[in-house]
Amino acid sequence: MKSILVIGARGIPDVIGGVEKNAERLFPLIANRGWKLCIAGRRPFVKSGQYKGVSLWSAPIPPFLAKSETLYAISTLIRALRMRPDLVHIAGLEPAFMLWAYKLLGCKIVVRLGADFHHRPWSKSPKWVMRCAKYQLRWADHIIAVTPALAKNLRASGIRQNIHVIGNAVDPPENAPVAAEAPISGDYILFVGQISERRNIHSLVAAFCIFVKNHPHMKLVIVGDWEKGSGREQIEALGDKRIVILGSVPRPALSPLYRGARFFVNPSIREGHSNTLLEAISCNCPILLSDLPENRDLRLDAKHYFNPGDIRSLVSALQRAHANPGGFRVNADRFPQWEEIADLTIRVYDRIFADEAARLGSRRKTSRI
């Protein structure tokens, strides 16, 4: 049984975040196929020692330093020294800053990259850290890019080998309970996601304030954690009761919100393979999304897209979707299920060990000669 140490996911289950959603859905399926998995998480996001066959370990960091990336990196490296995993799965660019150390330990490395590959000033990490992490990607055994657009960017940066495109998946019906009701009544537009500058939430609010002049009964519901400096106070200062800020909502409680929404909007200016967008599609919620290469990879009709840097384009999109929300629904059958994502990921793992076995066999033949 091969062992895998997963680095970069804060914890599972029901932790808000794209990396964590991917980890929650994907790794139990891989563990069920006979792989031994351990997720190196953080307090307070790890609440037990196991979840559906996946071992959970919390880095021993004091609570007042819980957000320290340096201490997390050191703790996970020590964990790897003790565990000696066959493979390290790094979820995200920032944890790849220590890729060199895991290679020195003799670990095989898979790095999964999403929106964080596009480092911008709103990232919490210094630019030199992210640049160093990007440089080290060439030492990874294989890289998983969540969209073709990201894979193209990787190749343009000089990394051309062993790149695989494996995105996220829609949730099956059993993961989307239908009995509960949405906590919001009436017609509303929905946004869901961790709120930072790249989410472009202020443009959505500005467009809504124009749109609502002709549709005074509509509400804008904003769901998600707000990062420091992301401007929640500015939106609250508007004093508009039609803008409803719910904050963080547990993942199982999101389904009624998606189902009750007139439509869902993703206004991001940087994106990976949006889990919240796929959740909305799973719940048959009409969708609008920003015109980014990563979103274009979904190959939806042109009517779904708008220019995230143009308020008029966003207002026009809101008006289109409001006039005919049924025309903005997307068939969930167009997208893979999590079982398929697990199959594709395991193929990457298998290829790593098959390549290693082939190299060892070649060395033995050479030594005999």
C-alpha positions as CSV (number, residue, x, y, z in Angstrom):
1,M,0.0,0.0,0.0
2,K,1.5,3.3,-1.1
3,S,1.4,6.2,1.3
4,I,0.6,9.8,0.4
5,L,1.0,12.9,2.5
6,V,-1.3,15.8,1.4
7,I,0.0,19.3,2.1
8,G,-1.9,22.6,1.6
9,A,-5.5,21.6,2.6
10,R,-6.4,23.2,6.0
11,G,-8.7,20.3,6.9
12,I,-11.8,18.3,6.1
13,P,-14.8,18.0,6.2
14,D,-17.0,21.2,5.8
15,V,-14.1,23.6,5.6
16,I,-14.8,26.5,3.2
17,G,-12.3,26.8,0.4
18,G,-11.6,25.3,-3.1
19,V,-8.6,23.2,-1.9
20,E,-10.5,21.9,1.0
21,K,-13.6,21.1,-1.1
22,N,-11.4,19.2,-3.5
23,A,-9.7,17.3,-0.7
24,E,-13.0,16.4,1.0
25,R,-14.5,14.9,-2.2
26,L,-11.4,13.4,-3.8
27,F,-9.2,11.8,-1.2
28,P,-11.8,9.5,0.5
29,L,-12.4,8.0,-3.0
30,I,-8.6,7.5,-3.4
31,A,-8.3,6.0,0.0
32,N,-11.1,3.6,-0.8
33,R,-9.0,2.3,-3.8
34,G,-6.3,1.1,-1.4
35,W,-4.1,4.2,-1.0
36,K,-2.9,5.3,2.5
37,L,-3.6,9.0,2.8
38,C,-2.8,11.6,5.5
39,I,-3.8,15.2,5.2
40,A,-1.5,17.6,7.1
41,G,-4.0,20.3,8.2
42,R,-4.3,23.1,10.7
43,R,-6.1,24.0,13.8
44,P,-9.0,24.6,14.2
45,F,-9.9,23.0,10.8
46,V,-9.0,19.5,11.9
47,K,-11.5,18.2,14.4
48,S,-10.9,14.4,14.3
49,G,-8.2,11.9,13.4
50,Q,-9.9,10.4,10.4
51,Y,-12.5,11.1,7.8
52,K,-13.8,8.3,5.5
53,G,-10.6,6.4,5.5
54,V,-8.3,9.4,5.3
55,S,-6.0,10.1,8.3
56,L,-6.1,13.7,9.5
57,W,-3.2,15.3,11.3
58,S,-3.1,18.9,12.7
59,A,0.2,20.8,12.7
60,P,1.2,21.4,16.3
61,I,1.2,25.2,16.1
62,P,0.3,27.5,19.0
63,P,-3.2,29.1,18.5
64,F,-1.8,32.6,18.4
65,L,0.5,31.6,15.5
66,A,-2.0,29.4,13.8
67,K,-1.8,31.4,10.5
68,S,2.0,31.2,10.3
69,E,3.0,29.7,6.9
70,T,6.6,29.2,8.1
71,L,5.6,27.1,11.1
72,Y,3.2,25.1,9.0
73,A,5.9,24.4,6.5
74,I,8.4,23.3,9.2
75,S,5.8,21.1,10.9
76,T,4.7,19.3,7.8
77,L,8.3,18.7,6.8
78,I,9.0,17.1,10.2
79,R,5.8,15.0,9.7
80,A,7.2,13.8,6.4
81,L,10.5,12.9,8.0
82,R,8.7,10.7,10.5
83,M,6.1,9.3,8.1
84,R,8.4,8.8,5.1
85,P,5.5,8.9,2.5
86,D,6.0,7.4,-0.9
87,L,4.4,10.5,-2.4
88,V,3.7,14.1,-1.4
89,H,0.7,15.7,-2.9
90,I,1.1,19.5,-2.7
91,A,-2.2,21.4,-3.0
92,G,-1.4,24.9,-4.2
93,L,1.5,27.0,-5.1
94,E,2.6,28.4,-1.8
95,P,3.2,25.0,-0.1
96,A,5.5,24.2,-3.0
97,F,8.0,26.6,-1.5
98,M,9.4,23.6,0.4
99,L,9.3,21.2,-2.6
100,W,13.1,21.0,-2.6
101,A,13.1,19.6,0.9
102,Y,10.7,16.8,0.1
103,K,12.8,15.9,-2.9
104,L,15.9,15.7,-0.7
105,L,13.9,13.2,1.5
106,G,13.4,11.1,-1.6
107,C,9.7,11.7,-1.9
108,K,7.8,11.7,-5.2
109,I,6.0,15.0,-5.8
110,V,2.7,15.9,-7.3
111,V,1.7,19.6,-7.3
112,R,-1.9,20.6,-7.9
113,L,-2.3,24.2,-9.0
114,G,-5.4,26.4,-9.2
115,A,-6.0,30.2,-9.1
116,D,-3.1,30.8,-6.7
117,F,-0.7,30.3,-9.6
118,H,-1.6,33.8,-10.6
119,H,0.2,35.6,-7.8
120,R,-1.0,39.2,-7.4
121,P,-0.5,41.9,-4.7
122,W,-3.6,40.6,-2.7
123,S,-1.8,37.4,-1.9
124,K,-0.7,37.1,1.7
125,S,2.7,35.7,0.8
126,P,5.7,37.8,-0.3
127,K,6.4,37.9,-4.0
128,W,9.8,36.2,-3.6
129,V,8.2,33.2,-1.8
130,M,5.7,32.7,-4.7
131,R,8.5,33.2,-7.3
132,C,10.7,30.6,-5.5
133,A,7.7,28.2,-5.4
134,K,7.1,28.7,-9.1
135,Y,10.7,28.0,-9.9
136,Q,10.6,24.7,-8.0
137,L,7.7,23.4,-10.0
138,R,10.2,22.1,-12.5
139,W,11.4,19.6,-9.9
140,A,7.9,18.1,-9.4
141,D,7.4,14.7,-10.8
142,H,4.0,15.6,-12.2
143,I,1.8,18.7,-12.1
144,I,-2.0,18.8,-12.1
145,A,-3.5,22.0,-13.6
146,V,-7.2,22.5,-12.9
147,T,-7.9,24.1,-16.4
148,P,-6.4,24.0,-19.9
149,A,-5.7,27.7,-19.6
150,L,-3.5,27.2,-16.5
151,A,-1.7,24.3,-18.2
152,K,-1.0,26.7,-21.1
153,N,0.4,29.3,-18.7
154,L,2.6,26.6,-17.1
155,R,4.1,25.7,-20.5
156,A,4.6,29.3,-21.3
157,S,6.6,29.7,-18.1
158,G,9.0,26.9,-19.2
159,I,7.5,23.9,-17.6
160,R,6.5,21.7,-20.5
161,Q,6.6,18.1,-19.3
162,N,4.3,15.9,-17.1
163,I,1.4,18.4,-16.9
164,H,-2.1,17.0,-16.6
165,V,-5.4,18.8,-16.7
166,I,-7.7,17.6,-14.0
167,G,-10.4,19.9,-12.7
168,N,-13.1,19.7,-10.1
169,A,-16.4,17.9,-10.4
170,V,-20.1,18.4,-9.9
171,D,-21.6,16.9,-6.8
172,P,-23.9,13.9,-7.1
173,P,-27.6,14.3,-5.9
174,E,-26.9,12.5,-2.6
175,N,-24.5,15.3,-1.6
176,A,-27.2,18.0,-2.3
177,P,-30.1,17.6,0.2
178,V,-33.3,19.0,-1.1
179,A,-35.5,19.1,2.1
180,A,-34.1,22.3,3.7
181,E,-35.3,25.8,2.7
182,A,-33.1,28.8,1.9
183,P,-32.8,31.3,4.8
184,I,-33.6,34.1,2.4
185,S,-37.1,34.8,1.0
186,G,-38.0,36.4,-2.3
187,D,-35.9,36.9,-5.4
188,Y,-32.2,37.1,-4.9
189,I,-28.9,37.0,-6.8
190,L,-26.3,34.8,-5.2
191,F,-22.6,35.0,-4.7
192,V,-20.6,32.3,-2.8
193,G,-16.9,32.2,-2.2
194,Q,-14.0,33.3,0.0
195,I,-14.0,37.0,-0.4
196,S,-10.7,38.7,-1.4
197,E,-9.8,41.3,-3.9
198,R,-9.6,38.8,-6.7
199,R,-13.3,38.0,-6.2
200,N,-14.2,41.4,-7.5
201,I,-17.2,41.6,-5.1
202,H,-17.2,45.4,-5.1
203,S,-17.9,45.5,-8.9
204,L,-20.8,43.1,-8.4
205,V,-22.2,45.4,-5.7
206,A,-21.8,48.5,-7.9
207,A,-23.5,46.7,-10.8
208,F,-26.3,45.5,-8.5
209,C,-26.9,49.1,-7.2
210,I,-27.5,50.1,-10.8
211,F,-29.5,47.0,-11.7
212,V,-31.8,47.3,-8.7
213,K,-33.1,50.7,-9.7
214,N,-35.3,48.9,-12.2
215,H,-35.8,45.8,-10.0
216,P,-36.3,47.1,-6.5
217,H,-37.7,43.8,-5.2
218,M,-34.4,42.0,-5.9
219,K,-31.7,41.2,-3.3
220,L,-28.0,40.4,-3.5
221,V,-26.9,37.7,-1.1
222,I,-23.2,37.4,-0.4
223,V,-22.0,34.2,1.2
224,G,-18.4,33.5,2.4
225,D,-15.5,34.5,4.7
226,W,-14.1,38.0,4.2
227,E,-10.3,38.3,4.1
228,K,-8.8,41.2,6.0
229,G,-8.9,44.4,3.9
230,S,-11.5,43.0,1.4
231,G,-13.8,45.9,2.1
232,R,-16.8,44.5,4.0
233,E,-17.2,47.7,5.9
234,Q,-17.6,49.7,2.7
235,I,-20.5,47.6,1.6
236,E,-22.1,47.6,5.0
237,A,-21.8,51.4,5.0
238,L,-24.1,51.6,2.0
239,G,-26.9,50.8,4.3
240,D,-28.9,49.0,1.6
241,K,-31.0,46.2,3.2
242,R,-31.3,44.5,-0.2
243,I,-27.6,43.6,0.1
244,V,-27.6,40.7,2.5
245,I,-24.2,39.6,3.9
246,L,-24.5,36.1,5.4
247,G,-20.9,35.4,6.1
248,S,-19.7,31.8,6.2
249,V,-22.3,29.1,5.6
250,P,-21.6,25.4,6.2
251,R,-21.3,23.5,2.9
252,P,-24.4,21.3,3.4
253,A,-26.5,24.4,3.9
254,L,-25.5,25.9,0.6
255,S,-27.7,23.7,-1.5
256,P,-31.0,25.5,-0.5
257,L,-29.4,28.8,-1.2
258,Y,-28.4,27.7,-4.7
259,R,-31.8,26.3,-5.4
260,G,-33.6,29.4,-4.2
261,A,-31.5,31.9,-6.1
262,R,-32.8,33.5,-9.3
263,F,-29.3,33.1,-10.5
264,F,-25.7,32.8,-9.3
265,V,-22.8,35.2,-10.3
266,N,-19.1,34.6,-10.3
267,P,-17.4,38.0,-10.9
268,S,-13.8,37.0,-10.2
269,I,-10.9,38.6,-11.9
270,R,-8.7,35.5,-11.2
271,E,-10.1,32.0,-11.1
272,G,-9.1,28.4,-11.1
273,H,-11.8,25.8,-11.7
274,S,-14.5,27.2,-9.4
275,N,-16.1,24.8,-7.0
276,T,-18.9,27.2,-6.2
277,L,-19.8,27.5,-9.8
278,L,-20.0,23.7,-10.2
279,E,-22.0,23.5,-7.0
280,A,-24.5,26.0,-8.5
281,I,-24.7,23.9,-11.7
282,S,-25.2,20.8,-9.6
283,C,-28.2,22.5,-8.0
284,N,-29.7,23.6,-11.3
285,C,-29.1,27.2,-10.5
286,P,-28.8,29.6,-13.5
287,I,-25.2,31.1,-13.7
288,L,-23.3,34.1,-14.9
289,L,-19.5,34.2,-14.8
290,S,-16.6,36.5,-15.7
291,D,-15.0,36.2,-19.1
292,L,-11.7,34.7,-18.0
293,P,-9.7,32.0,-19.9
294,E,-10.2,29.6,-17.0
295,N,-14.0,30.2,-17.1
296,R,-14.0,30.0,-20.9
297,D,-12.6,26.5,-20.6
298,L,-16.1,25.5,-19.4
299,R,-17.3,26.2,-23.0
300,L,-20.6,27.7,-22.1
301,D,-22.7,29.8,-24.4
302,A,-21.5,33.4,-24.8
303,K,-24.6,34.8,-22.9
304,H,-23.2,33.4,-19.6
305,Y,-20.1,35.6,-19.7
306,F,-19.4,39.3,-18.9
307,N,-16.3,41.5,-18.7
308,P,-15.4,41.6,-15.0
309,G,-13.7,45.0,-15.5
310,D,-16.7,46.7,-17.1
311,I,-19.6,47.6,-14.8
312,R,-21.9,48.1,-17.8
313,S,-21.1,44.6,-19.1
314,L,-22.0,43.2,-15.6
315,V,-25.2,45.2,-15.4
316,S,-26.2,44.0,-18.9
317,A,-25.5,40.4,-17.8
318,L,-27.7,40.8,-14.7
319,Q,-30.5,42.1,-16.8
320,R,-30.2,39.2,-19.3
321,A,-30.2,36.5,-16.6
322,H,-33.1,38.2,-14.7
323,A,-35.3,38.4,-17.8
324,N,-34.9,34.7,-18.6
325,P,-33.2,32.7,-15.7
326,G,-34.2,29.4,-17.2
327,G,-32.0,30.1,-20.2
328,F,-29.0,30.4,-18.0
329,R,-29.1,26.9,-16.5
330,V,-26.4,24.5,-17.5
331,N,-26.7,20.7,-17.8
332,A,-24.6,19.1,-15.0
333,D,-24.1,16.0,-17.2
334,R,-21.6,18.0,-19.2
335,F,-19.1,17.8,-16.3
336,P,-17.3,14.9,-14.6
337,Q,-18.3,13.3,-11.3
338,W,-15.8,12.9,-8.5
339,E,-15.2,9.2,-9.2
340,E,-13.8,10.2,-12.6
341,I,-11.6,12.8,-11.0
342,A,-10.3,10.1,-8.6
343,D,-9.6,7.8,-11.6
344,L,-7.6,10.5,-13.4
345,T,-5.6,11.4,-10.3
346,I,-4.7,7.8,-9.5
347,R,-3.5,7.4,-13.1
348,V,-1.0,10.2,-12.3
349,Y,0.1,8.5,-9.1
350,D,0.4,5.2,-10.9
351,R,2.5,6.7,-13.7
352,I,5.0,8.1,-11.2
353,F,5.6,4.7,-9.6
354,A,5.6,3.0,-13.0
355,D,8.3,5.4,-14.3
356,E,10.3,4.8,-11.1
357,A,10.1,1.0,-11.5
358,A,11.2,1.3,-15.2
359,R,14.2,3.4,-14.1
360,L,15.2,0.9,-11.5
361,G,14.9,-1.9,-14.0
362,S,17.1,-0.1,-16.5
363,R,19.7,0.5,-13.8
364,R,19.8,-3.2,-12.9
365,K,20.2,-4.2,-16.6
366,T,23.1,-1.7,-17.0
367,S,24.8,-2.9,-13.8
368,R,24.7,-6.5,-15.1
369,I,26.3,-5.5,-18.3
